[in-house]
């Protein structure tokens, strides 16, 4: 009832309860955390958006075994 254990959808494990935010800063619904990312799920965002690498650079690094 307090929202301490919200349910999230995980691509492989289905709906699971996770530990939510243990405090409330305002009345109303609290944000629901997302499920843990899958291994490598955020790689394109990290390599291309944050680090500024091109797709060809990422391809070369992957081919050389520097990144998975």
Secondary structure, 3 states (H helix, E strand, C coil): CCCCCCEEEECCCEEEECCCCCCCCCCCCCCCCCCCCCCCCCHHHHHHHHCCCCHHHHHHHHHHCCCC
